[in-house]
Amino acid sequence: MWKHTDYRVGGRSYCVRSRRLVISMVCTVANYGMTCCLAIFSFFSKVLPAEYVWNYYFYQDGSIEFEVRLTGILQAYVAGSNEPAPYATRVASGIHAHFHQHLFSVRVDPMVDGLLNSVIETDVLPDTAGYGSPENFAGNAFQIHDRVLRRANEGAREWDASADRRWRIVSAGKRHHASGQLTGYSIDVKGGATVALPRPEGWVGRRATFARNTLWVVREKEDAREGGRMWPSGKFVPQAREEPVDSLAQWVRDDGDAKIENEDVLVYVTVGTTHIPRPEDWPVYVCCFSPLPSFPCLHLSSHGYVGGKLER
């Protein structure tokens, strides 16, 4: 969980081991197409099975991590010896494997200290004061800039790497006794934020509008359209040729300027990865490990719950 070495004379080393609860699910998806909770983009129509490993990690500090691991059979086709491959990798003699994306929409139905919640967008930016000024004499100051998402038409958000953007789902009034900040959960998508590459006017772009943004905030409507706002890309995706009527982008348009601050809201987070196949991935994509985030990952960090009582 943490480690510290006191380098002073007579100092000690401290190490506290961490434990986590792991809940896993493995599923085989028999088609390279869009389902209710994920999309796999490809330029061709041939279908082969893929496996997804879904890991939910629950940590002792209240944090939750959601990880998706990818494996299965590559989508490939037979190619001539000199056939160009602008959209594929030659993984074996006469065999090309397509470039593709795996994009997932994670539905979060929060109840952070109650049913009414808000979403705050935070950008981390350099201080505007110049080097040598009283406010920033060393030139290394930076600050956070918070923005509360107040209306439904503000609910479609993009991740900004230059601002180290993150979001928090916060309660309607519970605060930490020391920081004074609202209790909540921070959303970190650094390991999974992926830009959808299909053109918006194309087949996939029209059907999977959820992939256009990293985060969506919509009002919950449990009695709407036979089951409520459950499926980000529609309940019957394989039967859709255009944007599904029951989908995220349409919900945002339906809500217009409706209030989403301190309301019963839903948060959808888009994570994924772009897979450029390697010869080592043929014939079965190896579910390998890497020190860097090689798998789509979503991290929810508790904010204001650990380290003291709450002000009620």
C-alpha positions as CSV (number, residue, x, y, z in Angstrom):
1,M,0.0,0.0,0.0
2,W,2.8,2.3,0.8
3,K,6.6,2.4,1.5
4,H,8.9,4.9,3.1
5,T,12.6,4.9,4.1
6,D,13.9,7.4,6.7
7,Y,17.4,8.0,5.5
8,R,18.5,9.9,8.7
9,V,20.7,8.3,11.3
10,G,18.7,5.8,13.2
11,G,15.9,5.9,10.7
12,R,13.8,2.9,9.7
13,S,12.2,1.5,6.5
14,Y,8.4,1.1,6.6
15,C,6.4,-1.0,4.2
16,V,2.7,-1.8,4.3
17,R,1.4,-4.5,2.0
18,S,-1.7,-3.8,0.0
19,R,-4.6,-6.2,-0.6
20,R,-7.3,-6.0,-3.2
21,L,-10.5,-7.8,-4.1
22,V,-10.5,-8.9,-7.7
23,I,-13.7,-9.8,-9.5
24,S,-13.1,-11.1,-13.0
25,M,-15.3,-12.2,-16.0
26,V,-14.1,-13.6,-19.3
27,C,-16.5,-13.5,-22.3
28,T,-16.2,-14.6,-25.9
29,V,-17.6,-12.1,-28.4
30,A,-18.3,-14.0,-31.6
31,N,-18.5,-11.1,-33.9
32,Y,-16.3,-8.1,-34.7
33,G,-19.0,-5.5,-34.4
34,M,-20.8,-3.3,-31.9
35,T,-22.6,-4.6,-28.9
36,C,-24.5,-2.7,-26.2
37,C,-21.4,-2.0,-24.2
38,L,-18.5,-2.1,-26.6
39,A,-17.4,-1.5,-30.1
40,I,-14.7,-3.1,-32.2
41,F,-13.9,-1.1,-35.3
42,S,-12.6,-2.7,-38.4
43,F,-12.5,-1.9,-42.1
44,F,-13.8,-5.3,-43.3
45,S,-16.7,-7.6,-42.7
46,K,-15.1,-10.9,-41.9
47,V,-15.9,-12.0,-38.4
48,L,-13.9,-14.0,-35.9
49,P,-14.2,-14.6,-32.1
50,A,-12.5,-12.4,-29.6
51,E,-12.1,-12.8,-25.9
52,Y,-12.3,-10.0,-23.3
53,V,-11.1,-10.3,-19.7
54,W,-12.9,-7.9,-17.4
55,N,-11.2,-7.2,-14.1
56,Y,-12.7,-5.1,-11.3
57,Y,-10.1,-4.2,-8.6
58,F,-11.3,-3.0,-5.2
59,Y,-8.6,-1.4,-3.1
60,Q,-8.3,-0.6,0.6
61,D,-8.4,3.1,0.2
62,G,-11.8,2.9,-1.5
63,S,-10.5,3.1,-5.1
64,I,-11.9,1.0,-7.8
65,E,-10.1,0.1,-11.0
66,F,-11.7,-1.4,-14.1
67,E,-9.4,-3.2,-16.6
68,V,-10.1,-4.8,-19.9
69,R,-7.7,-7.3,-21.3
70,L,-7.8,-8.4,-25.0
71,T,-7.1,-11.8,-26.5
72,G,-8.6,-14.1,-29.2
73,I,-8.1,-14.7,-32.9
74,L,-7.0,-11.9,-35.1
75,Q,-9.2,-10.8,-38.0
76,A,-7.1,-11.7,-41.1
77,Y,-7.3,-12.3,-44.8
78,V,-5.3,-14.0,-47.5
79,A,-3.1,-11.7,-49.4
80,G,-0.7,-11.9,-52.4
81,S,3.0,-11.8,-51.9
82,N,3.3,-8.3,-53.3
83,E,-0.2,-7.0,-52.3
84,P,0.0,-3.6,-50.5
85,A,-1.4,-3.5,-47.0
86,P,-2.4,0.1,-46.1
87,Y,-4.8,-1.1,-43.5
88,A,-3.1,-4.2,-42.2
89,T,0.1,-5.9,-41.0
90,R,1.6,-8.9,-42.7
91,V,1.6,-11.3,-39.7
92,A,2.6,-14.5,-41.7
93,S,3.3,-15.5,-45.3
94,G,0.3,-14.6,-47.3
95,I,-1.7,-13.4,-44.3
96,H,-2.6,-9.9,-43.4
97,A,-4.3,-8.8,-40.1
98,H,-6.4,-5.7,-40.0
99,F,-5.8,-2.5,-38.0
100,H,-8.7,-2.0,-35.7
101,Q,-9.9,-0.4,-32.5
102,H,-11.6,-1.7,-29.3
103,L,-13.8,0.9,-27.7
104,F,-15.9,0.3,-24.6
105,S,-18.5,2.5,-23.0
106,V,-18.6,2.0,-19.2
107,R,-21.9,2.9,-17.5
108,V,-21.6,4.5,-14.1
109,D,-24.8,5.0,-12.1
110,P,-23.5,6.9,-9.1
111,M,-25.0,7.3,-5.6
112,V,-22.2,9.3,-3.9
113,D,-23.6,10.1,-0.4
114,G,-27.1,10.1,-1.9
115,L,-29.0,10.1,-5.1
116,L,-28.2,13.6,-6.2
117,N,-24.7,14.1,-7.6
118,S,-22.7,16.5,-9.8
119,V,-19.7,16.1,-12.1
120,I,-16.8,18.5,-11.9
121,E,-14.2,18.8,-14.7
122,T,-10.7,19.6,-13.6
123,D,-7.9,20.9,-15.8
124,V,-4.3,21.2,-14.4
125,L,-2.6,24.3,-16.1
126,P,0.5,26.3,-15.6
127,D,0.2,29.5,-13.6
128,T,-0.4,32.5,-15.8
129,A,2.0,34.6,-13.7
130,G,5.4,34.9,-15.3
131,Y,8.8,33.6,-14.1
132,G,10.3,35.9,-11.5
133,S,6.9,37.3,-10.4
134,P,6.0,37.3,-6.7
135,E,3.3,34.6,-7.5
136,N,5.6,32.4,-9.6
137,F,9.2,33.4,-8.8
138,A,10.7,30.0,-9.8
139,G,8.4,29.6,-12.8
140,N,7.2,26.1,-11.8
141,A,3.7,26.9,-10.3
142,F,0.6,25.3,-11.7
143,Q,-3.0,25.4,-10.6
144,I,-6.2,23.4,-11.0
145,H,-9.3,24.9,-12.7
146,D,-12.6,23.4,-11.8
147,R,-15.8,23.5,-13.9
148,V,-19.1,22.2,-12.7
149,L,-21.2,20.6,-15.5
150,R,-24.5,22.3,-15.0
151,R,-26.6,21.7,-18.1
152,A,-27.2,18.6,-20.2
153,N,-25.8,20.3,-23.3
154,E,-22.5,20.5,-21.5
155,G,-22.5,16.8,-20.8
156,A,-20.5,15.5,-23.7
157,R,-16.8,16.0,-22.8
158,E,-13.4,15.2,-24.4
159,W,-10.2,14.3,-22.7
160,D,-7.5,16.8,-23.0
161,A,-4.0,15.4,-22.4
162,S,-2.4,18.9,-22.5
163,A,-4.5,19.9,-19.4
164,D,-4.2,16.5,-17.7
165,R,-8.0,16.6,-17.6
166,R,-9.9,14.5,-15.1
167,W,-13.4,14.5,-13.6
168,R,-15.0,14.0,-10.2
169,I,-18.4,12.7,-9.3
170,V,-19.3,14.5,-6.1
171,S,-22.1,14.5,-3.5
172,A,-24.6,17.3,-3.2
173,G,-23.3,18.6,0.1
174,K,-21.1,16.2,2.2
175,R,-17.6,17.6,2.7
176,H,-14.4,16.4,4.2
177,H,-13.6,18.0,7.5
178,A,-10.1,19.1,6.6
179,S,-10.0,19.9,2.9
180,G,-13.6,21.2,2.8
181,Q,-14.0,19.6,-0.6
182,L,-17.1,17.7,-1.6
183,T,-16.8,13.9,-1.2
184,G,-16.7,12.0,-4.4
185,Y,-14.8,9.8,-6.8
186,S,-12.2,11.0,-9.3
187,I,-12.3,9.5,-12.8
188,D,-8.9,8.8,-14.4
189,V,-8.8,7.7,-18.0
190,K,-5.1,8.1,-18.8
191,G,-4.7,4.4,-19.4
192,G,-7.7,4.2,-21.7
193,A,-8.6,7.4,-23.4
194,T,-8.6,6.7,-27.2
195,V,-9.8,8.8,-30.1
196,A,-12.3,7.0,-32.4
197,L,-10.8,6.9,-35.9
198,P,-13.8,6.1,-38.1
199,R,-15.2,9.1,-39.9
200,P,-18.3,10.5,-38.2
201,E,-20.3,10.2,-41.4
202,G,-19.3,6.6,-42.0
203,W,-21.2,3.4,-41.1
204,V,-19.5,2.9,-37.8
205,G,-19.3,6.6,-37.0
206,R,-23.1,7.0,-37.4
207,R,-24.0,3.9,-35.3
208,A,-21.5,4.4,-32.5
209,T,-21.8,8.1,-31.6
210,F,-20.9,7.3,-28.0
211,A,-17.3,6.9,-29.1
212,R,-17.0,10.5,-30.2
213,N,-16.5,11.7,-26.6
214,T,-14.5,10.4,-23.6
215,L,-17.2,11.2,-21.0
216,W,-20.9,11.7,-21.1
217,V,-23.2,13.0,-18.4
218,V,-27.0,12.5,-18.8
219,R,-30.0,12.6,-16.6
220,E,-31.3,9.2,-15.4
221,K,-34.7,8.3,-16.7
222,E,-35.5,4.8,-15.4
223,D,-39.0,4.7,-17.0
224,A,-37.9,5.9,-20.4
225,R,-38.1,3.8,-23.6
226,E,-38.6,0.3,-22.1
227,G,-35.9,0.0,-19.6
228,G,-34.4,3.5,-19.2
229,R,-31.1,4.8,-20.3
230,M,-29.1,1.6,-20.2
231,W,-27.5,1.0,-23.6
232,P,-25.1,3.8,-24.8
233,S,-25.4,2.7,-28.5
234,G,-29.0,1.4,-28.4
235,K,-30.5,-1.8,-27.2
236,F,-30.5,-3.5,-30.6
237,V,-27.2,-2.4,-32.2
238,P,-26.9,-5.0,-34.9
239,Q,-30.2,-4.0,-36.3
240,A,-29.3,-0.3,-36.6
241,R,-28.0,1.3,-39.8
242,E,-28.0,4.9,-38.5
243,E,-27.6,6.4,-35.1
244,P,-29.9,4.5,-32.7
245,V,-32.9,6.5,-31.4
246,D,-32.1,5.2,-27.9
247,S,-28.4,6.3,-27.6
248,L,-26.2,8.7,-25.7
249,A,-26.0,11.5,-28.3
250,Q,-29.7,11.5,-28.7
251,W,-30.3,11.6,-25.0
252,V,-28.1,14.7,-24.8
253,R,-30.1,16.4,-27.5
254,D,-33.4,15.3,-25.9
255,D,-32.4,16.9,-22.6
256,G,-31.3,20.2,-24.1
257,D,-30.5,22.6,-21.3
258,A,-32.0,20.5,-18.6
259,K,-30.2,20.7,-15.2
260,I,-27.6,18.0,-14.4
261,E,-26.1,19.6,-11.3
262,N,-27.2,17.9,-8.1
263,E,-29.4,15.6,-10.0
264,D,-29.8,11.8,-10.5
265,V,-27.3,11.4,-13.3
266,L,-25.6,8.7,-15.3
267,V,-22.0,8.9,-16.3
268,Y,-20.7,7.0,-19.4
269,V,-16.9,6.8,-19.8
270,T,-15.4,5.7,-23.2
271,V,-12.1,3.8,-23.0
272,G,-10.3,1.6,-25.5
273,T,-7.2,0.9,-27.5
274,T,-6.0,0.9,-31.1
275,H,-4.6,-2.4,-32.1
276,I,-1.9,-2.5,-34.8
277,P,-1.2,-6.3,-35.0
278,R,2.3,-7.7,-34.7
279,P,3.5,-11.0,-36.1
280,E,3.6,-12.3,-32.5
281,D,-0.1,-11.8,-32.3
282,W,-0.8,-14.5,-34.9
283,P,-2.8,-16.7,-34.8
284,V,-4.0,-15.9,-31.3
285,Y,-3.5,-12.4,-29.8
286,V,-1.4,-12.9,-26.6
287,C,-2.8,-11.2,-23.6
288,C,0.5,-9.8,-22.5
289,F,1.6,-7.6,-19.6
290,S,3.5,-4.4,-19.8
291,P,4.8,-1.8,-17.3
292,L,2.8,0.8,-19.3
293,P,-1.0,0.8,-19.6
294,S,-1.3,-1.5,-22.6
295,F,-4.9,-2.4,-21.7
296,P,-8.0,-0.1,-21.5
297,C,-8.2,1.0,-17.9
298,L,-10.6,3.2,-15.9
299,H,-9.6,4.2,-12.4
300,L,-12.1,5.6,-9.8
301,S,-10.3,7.1,-6.8
302,S,-12.1,7.9,-3.6
303,H,-11.9,11.6,-2.8
304,G,-12.5,12.9,0.8
305,Y,-13.4,9.7,2.5
306,V,-10.1,8.5,4.0
307,G,-8.3,10.3,6.8
308,G,-11.0,11.7,9.0
309,K,-14.6,12.3,9.6
310,L,-17.0,13.9,7.2
311,E,-19.0,17.1,7.9
312,R,-22.6,16.3,7.7
